[in-house]
């Protein structure tokens, strides 16, 4: 449980840092870490089974092997969406554990 929260928070921070003017190597690092992180979430995140396909689709989209050229602006939008989903699922997990949702 804590590993999932740590991974989601870390990925969200990495993705939001992509909005800044970073060197190309940083984006490659984010692609590798993002791909492995999203695959791990797809396999291990049991709190929201319906998100499993979203995590795997995200891993395919961010993979560093077969790059999908979407342009800087669109990648920034996708990075923000991923960060929002990652952080919001953390709070949904906490609510589920307390029986609120």
Phi and psi in degrees as GROMACS dihedral restraints (atoms count N, CA, C in turn):
[ dihedral_restraints ]
;  ai    aj    ak    al  type     phi  dphi    fc
    3     4     5     6     1   -67.7    20    10
    4     5     6     7     1   -32.1    20    10
    6     7     8     9     1   -65.1    20    10
    7     8     9    10     1   -40.9    20    10
    9    10    11    12     1   -64.1    20    10
   10    11    12    13     1   -43.3    20    10
   12    13    14    15     1   -64.4    20    10
   13    14    15    16     1   -43.0    20    10
   15    16    17    18     1   -63.0    20    10
   16    17    18    19     1   -44.3    20    10
   18    19    20    21     1   -64.2    20    10
   19    20    21    22     1   -45.6    20    10
   21    22    23    24     1   -64.1    20    10
   22    23    24    25     1   -41.5    20    10
   24    25    26    27     1   -65.9    20    10
   25    26    27    28     1   -44.2    20    10
   27    28    29    30     1   -62.4    20    10
   28    29    30    31     1   -44.9    20    10
   30    31    32    33     1   -63.3    20    10
   31    32    33    34     1   -40.7    20    10
   33    34    35    36     1   -61.9    20    10
   34    35    36    37     1   -42.3    20    10
   36    37    38    39     1   -65.8    20    10
   37    38    39    40     1   -45.0    20    10
   39    40    41    42     1   -59.0    20    10
   40    41    42    43     1   -42.8    20    10
   42    43    44    45     1   -68.9    20    10
   43    44    45    46     1   -37.2    20    10
   45    46    47    48     1   -71.4    20    10
   46    47    48    49     1   -30.0    20    10
   48    49    50    51     1   -68.1    20    10
   49    50    51    52     1   -18.5    20    10
   51    52    53    54     1   -67.2    20    10
   52    53    54    55     1   -15.7    20    10
   54    55    56    57     1   -72.8    20    10
   55    56    57    58     1   -20.2    20    10
   57    58    59    60     1   -84.2    20    10
   58    59    60    61     1   168.9    20    10
   60    61    62    63     1   -81.1    20    10
   61    62    63    64     1    91.2    20    10
   63    64    65    66     1  -106.3    20    10
   64    65    66    67     1   158.0    20    10
   66    67    68    69     1   -68.3    20    10
   67    68    69    70     1   158.8    20    10
   69    70    71    72     1   -58.9    20    10
   70    71    72    73     1   -34.9    20    10
   72    73    74    75     1   -60.9    20    10
   73    74    75    76     1   -32.1    20    10
   75    76    77    78     1   -64.9    20    10
   76    77    78    79     1   -41.8    20    10
   78    79    80    81     1   -65.5    20    10
   79    80    81    82     1   -35.4    20    10
   81    82    83    84     1   -65.3    20    10
   82    83    84    85     1   -41.5    20    10
   84    85    86    87     1   -61.8    20    10
   85    86    87    88     1   -42.8    20    10
   87    88    89    90     1   -64.0    20    10
   88    89    90    91     1   -37.3    20    10
   90    91    92    93     1   -62.3    20    10
   91    92    93    94     1   -46.1    20    10
   93    94    95    96     1   -65.4    20    10
   94    95    96    97     1   -51.3    20    10
   96    97    98    99     1   -64.9    20    10
   97    98    99   100     1   -38.0    20    10
   99   100   101   102     1   -64.9    20    10
  100   101   102   103     1   -44.2    20    10
  102   103   104   105     1   -61.2    20    10
  103   104   105   106     1   -50.0    20    10
  105   106   107   108     1   -67.5    20    10
  106   107   108   109     1   -36.4    20    10
  108   109   110   111     1   -65.4    20    10
  109   110   111   112     1   -43.9    20    10
  111   112   113   114     1   -68.6    20    10
  112   113   114   115     1   -36.8    20    10
  114   115   116   117     1   -63.3    20    10
  115   116   117   118     1   -44.8    20    10
  117   118   119   120     1   -61.6    20    10
  118   119   120   121     1   -42.4    20    10
  120   121   122   123     1   -63.2    20    10
  121   122   123   124     1   -39.4    20    10
  123   124   125   126     1   -63.3    20    10
  124   125   126   127     1   -32.4    20    10
  126   127   128   129     1   -86.2    20    10
  127   128   129   130     1   -35.6    20    10
  129   130   131   132     1  -109.8    20    10
  130   131   132   133     1   -21.4    20    10
  132   133   134   135     1   -76.3    20    10
  133   134   135   136     1   103.7    20    10
  135   136   137   138     1   -96.6    20    10
  136   137   138   139     1    -4.3    20    10
  138   139   140   141     1   -69.8    20    10
  139   140   141   142     1   -36.4    20    10
  141   142   143   144     1  -131.6    20    10
  142   143   144   145     1    92.1    20    10
  144   145   146   147     1   -63.7    20    10
  145   146   147   148     1   -30.0    20    10
  147   148   149   150     1   -70.3    20    10
  148   149   150   151     1   -15.7    20    10
  150   151   152   153     1   -85.8    20    10
  151   152   153   154     1    -6.2    20    10
  153   154   155   156     1   -55.7    20    10
  154   155   156   157     1   -44.7    20    10
  156   157   158   159     1   -69.4    20    10
  157   158   159   160     1   -33.1    20    10
  159   160   161   162     1   -64.2    20    10
  160   161   162   163     1   -42.6    20    10
  162   163   164   165     1   -64.3    20    10
  163   164   165   166     1   -43.7    20    10
  165   166   167   168     1   -67.3    20    10
  166   167   168   169     1   -39.9    20    10
  168   169   170   171     1   -64.0    20    10
  169   170   171   172     1   -37.1    20    10
  171   172   173   174     1   -65.2    20    10
  172   173   174   175     1   -39.1    20    10
  174   175   176   177     1   -63.2    20    10
  175   176   177   178     1   -39.5    20    10
  177   178   179   180     1   -67.1    20    10
  178   179   180   181     1   -41.6    20    10
  180   181   182   183     1   -67.9    20    10
  181   182   183   184     1   -37.4    20    10
  183   184   185   186     1   -92.8    20    10
  184   185   186   187     1    -1.9    20    10
  186   187   188   189     1   -58.0    20    10
  187   188   189   190     1   142.3    20    10
  189   190   191   192     1   -87.1    20    10
  190   191   192   193     1    -5.5    20    10
  192   193   194   195     1   -83.5    20    10
  193   194   195   196     1   -53.8    20    10
  195   196   197   198     1  -111.7    20    10
  196   197   198   199     1    94.9    20    10
  198   199   200   201     1   -76.4    20    10
  199   200   201   202     1   138.9    20    10
  201   202   203   204     1  -105.8    20    10
  202   203   204   205     1   110.1    20    10
  204   205   206   207     1   -79.3    20    10
  205   206   207   208     1   109.3    20    10
  207   208   209   210     1  -113.1    20    10
  208   209   210   211     1    -9.0    20    10
  210   211   212   213     1    90.4    20    10
  211   212   213   214     1   152.3    20    10
  213   214   215   216     1   -60.3    20    10
  214   215   216   217     1   -43.7    20    10
  216   217   218   219     1   -64.4    20    10
  217   218   219   220     1   -44.8    20    10
  219   220   221   222     1   -68.1    20    10
  220   221   222   223     1   -38.1    20    10
  222   223   224   225     1   -63.2    20    10
  223   224   225   226     1   -36.9    20    10
  225   226   227   228     1   -63.0    20    10
  226   227   228   229     1   -41.0    20    10
  228   229   230   231     1   -63.9    20    10
  229   230   231   232     1   -44.1    20    10
  231   232   233   234     1   -64.0    20    10
  232   233   234   235     1   -40.5    20    10
  234   235   236   237     1   -60.1    20    10
  235   236   237   238     1   -42.9    20    10
  237   238   239   240     1   -66.5    20    10
  238   239   240   241     1   -41.7    20    10
  240   241   242   243     1   -61.3    20    10
  241   242   243   244     1   -45.7    20    10
  243   244   245   246     1   -60.4    20    10
  244   245   246   247     1   -43.6    20    10
  246   247   248   249     1   -62.7    20    10
  247   248   249   250     1   -41.4    20    10
  249   250   251   252     1   -64.3    20    10
  250   251   252   253     1   -44.7    20    10
  252   253   254   255     1   -64.7    20    10
  253   254   255   256     1   -44.4    20    10
  255   256   257   258     1   -60.3    20    10
  256   257   258   259     1   -48.2    20    10
  258   259   260   261     1   -71.2    20    10
  259   260   261   262     1   -36.5    20    10
  261   262   263   264     1   -69.5    20    10
  262   263   264   265     1   -32.5    20    10
  264   265   266   267     1   -69.5    20    10
  265   266   267   268     1   -25.7    20    10
  267   268   269   270     1   -63.3    20    10
  268   269   270   271     1   -46.3    20    10
  270   271   272   273     1   -70.7    20    10
  271   272   273   274     1   -32.5    20    10
  273   274   275   276     1   -67.5    20    10
  274   275   276   277     1   -36.3    20    10
  276   277   278   279     1   -64.1    20    10
  277   278   279   280     1   -43.7    20    10
  279   280   281   282     1   -63.3    20    10
  280   281   282   283     1   -39.6    20    10
  282   283   284   285     1   -66.9    20    10
  283   284   285   286     1   -40.0    20    10
  285   286   287   288     1   -61.4    20    10
  286   287   288   289     1   -39.4    20    10
  288   289   290   291     1   -68.1    20    10
  289   290   291   292     1   -26.7    20    10
  291   292   293   294     1   -95.9    20    10
  292   293   294   295     1     2.9    20    10
  294   295   296   297     1    75.8    20    10
  295   296   297   298     1    21.1    20    10
  297   298   299   300     1   -81.2    20    10
  298   299   300   301     1   -41.7    20    10
